[in-house]
Structures are given as structure tokens and as C-alpha cells.
């Protein structure tokens, strides 16, 4: 499970700029997915070989003058308590002010690893000014510039050093397929869980956001034990004031990181919202299996099913591999199909194919549709093989990974899906620099 790293600080210290710098730099392929826009506040990133989920937060005001400001502060504090490490962003141009000291006091009491990022340190003089933050007594302040990218490597090295060691799943847990029930508040996640379990395992209430903690439940389907993870809903920006409800967000991201397959619950009476696509985008980025479930179908006009399917095809085309299921947790409609479809996606994630078959398929795909040139260079694929399962992972040895355009990556993924299926699961494609392999006679093959 990925550790959670939360970026905190008072308003206007450059948190989002630093977040975008850290989240953007390690990602080689940029794709037009929901959640990759400027309002994004969470991302999975690789930091020096360690996978981390990074969360940006709104400006933290210890003495918030409004009820909304106090609520945001409480949400951020709750998110911090659930995080594995904190990046505390300070502004070297402003120097150390009272609000920074108050935030430091809050962080100190929580006992989490804290990395001080002295931001906006573009000049040598400003870098030297970061020494003022030693007064906080929280370790070395690291001068960085989120805008210019200075000092980022040193920041990441300190952060990875502070993270807890990687956890390995217990053998009995790794054998159980893990299905996470995720979605916006009040779409019927807890009621669906109760319907799946057959009894009231968690509180069901019409008030949005009743479920505060991720809840694990083991159920048996035929001879297979299945772990169901219920989560707090992710709240829409417009209802949280200045961002998602951070506490529920952290719990939901942890559940998605833990699971094999995410069951994304949507509300039939609201069709598909921007937040639904936002969550789906994160599930895809996390390379998890996904099943789309349209709940409360008893309240919808049955004649609208074709329109709903068409809307899913349009707004969720980036996860065209996801099965779609219509349910009513209240009446039981379609509920019996949820776990079987989730297990089918889990089974697809464990599919292992012969490497020579993969290699031939990809070479045929390249031969029938050559990669587009970039300037005077063109991508060459020397070899392809499956490197792992859960998620199905494929490695492509190429002449230059920088030549891979996300549209061509999508083409190769589609060829894999057309031939081998992989319904309900994301695929992980990695492009590594390699060389042509010589034959024994001295010739070359591609």
C-alpha cells in the first residue's frame, strides 16, 4: 500500500506549485484523464523508486475567522493524522511568521515525520534566508523553488528517508481478492455493502458522509473469501468550500491503494458527475481493477438505460474496459451480480501470458501501425514481455522512452485488450531503454 504524504502550509506559500512540480516531474506520459487538470489535489508519484500518494491541501489558518475556515482546518488536521509523512511548506520571502509557528505546534503534537520545504528560494540570498526556519526546531529547512524546480531532488531524498518501511501483506490477506466500495457521499455505498453481506454491517443514513472510516468485511462467495472495503465518500468541491473533504479523501485513497478492484458507485438519479469521473481517473492511474455500478436504479426511468450507457461511453471512455452494472441496494436489483463481476475483474488481473506471444503481438502491432516520428527520431520497439500480474504489467524495450506518445501507448494497450481481454482491469505499461538483440549468426532482429 502506498504511503500517504500530505502537503500543508498557510495560504499563498506555493503548496500547489510544489505539488504540481513533484507530481508532474516523475510522470513520463501525460494523458488527458480526469483528475490531471489544475484542480487536482492528489496523485500517485514515484519518488526515487518508492510509490507514494501525494495530497495537496488548502491554506491552513490556525486562527481561522470563519466557520468554513475552521472546518477546513479540522479536515486538514484529520488528513494529517492519517498521513505517513508531511511536507510543511514555508515562504522564505515572508520569513518566519506567527501562523507558521502555530502550524508547527499542531504538526509537532501529531508526531508525524515532517519535512520543512522553504519555498520560493530562487536566489542564493533567499536560500541562505531559509536558515531562519531552524527556530521551529523541526529539523533542517530545505530551500526549494517549486516554480523553478530547484532543490526538489534533495526534498524527495529527505522525504523518502522519513517514510516508514514498505509493508508486505500477510499471506492470508494476499490470497483474498479485495474489493473497495468507493464513490461520492450518499450514492448508497453502505447500503450496498449491507445488501452484499446480508445484514446491517455498517450504519446507513440519508445524510451524506455518514461513513467516516474505511470498514473491512469478509464475505464468502462459493468457496472464495472476499474482503469488502467500505469507504467514506469523496465530497465535491462545491460542497466542501475550497476542496475535497480531506479526511474522507485520505481514507478513500488508502482503500483504493489497498484493493485489487474498486467498485465505483454512481447515483442513477444524478447520471454521471464530474466527481465520478475524477474518482475513476484516480482508480485508473492507480492501475486497479474497476467496475462501474449505477445504484438507485429503482428511482430512475428504465427507458433511460440506453442514455446512461451512452453517457458512460462518452464520459468514461478512458476506462472503456470497465464493466457496467445497474443495481438497487434498496430492492436488491442486480446486487447478486456485484461480487461475481468484481471477481471476474480480479481474475483478469492475475492473467499471465507467454512472453513470446506478447512479443509477437506487439511487433505485429508496430508493423501494422508505425509510431509517429518526433522530429528526426522515431520510436523503435525491440522487445515486449509481461513483467507481472495484479496489475498485469508489460515492459517494452525501446530505443528512447521519451519518444512514446500517450496516444501510441493507448494504441498498444488496445491491441493487448483486443487480443487477450483484460476486462475490468487497468494495465501497467512501462517503456525502458534497450538495444536490438543480435542473432547467433551476427545478424540483427527487432
Secondary structure, 3 states (H helix, E strand, C coil): CCEEEEEECCCCCCHHHHHHHHHHHCCCCCCCCCCCCCCCCEEEEEECCEEEEEEECCCCCCCCCCHHHHHHHHHHHHHHHHCCEEEEEEECCCCCCHHHHHHHHHHHHHCCEEEEEEECCCCHHHHHHHHHHHHHCCCCEEECECCCCECHHHHHHHHHHHCCCCCCCCHHHHHCEEEEEEEECCCCHHHHHHHHHCCCCCCCCCCCCCCCCCEEEEEEECCEEEEEEECCCECCHHHHCCCCCHHHHHHHHHHHHHCCEEEEEEECCCCCCHHHHHHHHHHHHCCCEEEEEEECHHHCCHHHHHHHHHHHHHHCHHHCCCEEEECECCCCECCHHHHHHHHHHHHHHCCCCCHHHHHHHHHHHHHHCCCCCECCECCCEEEEEEEECCCCEEEEEECCHHHCCHHHHHHHHHHHHHHHCCCCECCEEEEEECCCEECCCCCEEC
